[in-house]
Amino acid sequence: MILGLDISTSITGYSVVDFDGKVITIGHWDTRNKNKFTDFYDKAQFIKNKLSELDYPIDHIFIEPALNMFMMGRSSSHTISTLTKINGIVSWFCYEEFGIKPEYIPAISARKKCGISIKKGVKAKEQVLSFLLDNESVFSVEYTRTGKPKPYCYDEADSLVIAKAGAVCLKEKEKS
């Protein structure tokens, strides 16, 4: 089975798919509560504990890498540094827990492997949600009172795209 992760300091999405990309489970771990998670280390420990609770025979792990570059007006160097740290820590936890070295797939590559083409002018995350709702019967979205998707839905969607792209990568390796 394949574990796909979209790691963050606020909500980490996870998905498990089989080698054909069939969804086994989708979920998220919410670490936004500042009273429960007083620092970076509390969040990391929580994710480590949740990884150990995954009761699936994981054979491969695919992770969306932390932001590689500064995104004008959206990401500070502090944000990128923090995301890189949590990504590295969780990657190590995966290696410890499953004995598997994670592989990394950038979001753009993962979307392409899953057949998701992103149109300019519309947020990519919205297009990913729409694609999954149209093409994945087990994927669902919960909405807020105002009709917007709840924040965790984006993380679950991203983790699913990463996991399914991982399945495609493995099939490509098999053929070569």
Phi, psi and omega in degrees: 000159185242130175257126175248134182233138169244097190270138176204168178277353179253304179220127176253122177269144176223148176217145173239128177231160175274184185291345175268000180087006179288132184288129175260314177203152175224140177193189180207159175238116185266118181240031182277340185292108184290340176284323181277323182243090187284340178207178181306321184290324175299318180296314181298317180296320178299313180296320178301315179297320180292322176301320182291341178275348179293117186255060180225148178282086184284126179251334182216147178231130177236136185229140171285122182294159176298160179309130183271340184217162177294128178256108186313121176080358183236332185226122176275166177297327178297316179298313180297319179298315180296315179296321178296318179297309183295323179297316179294318180296313181293324176301316179295318178301321178298317180296317179296314186289316188251350183068027184234131175280122180295151172250154186243133178232118176298148183305317182298316179294318180298315179300316181298316180297333180269002179080022180262114177258132184261125178271141179293147176094349178237136182303133182302318183299322178294320180293323178296313178303312181300315179300313182293320178298325180282334190240351182236103185299331182274352180274132178223162181234135175258139185249152176282175177302329183271004176088010178265149177298141176295146187307322184296337181299324179293321180291320176296317180299314180297320179294324179292318178297318179297315181297314181293323176295323176301319178298319178296316179302317181295322178293322178296319178296321180299321182287332185273000000 
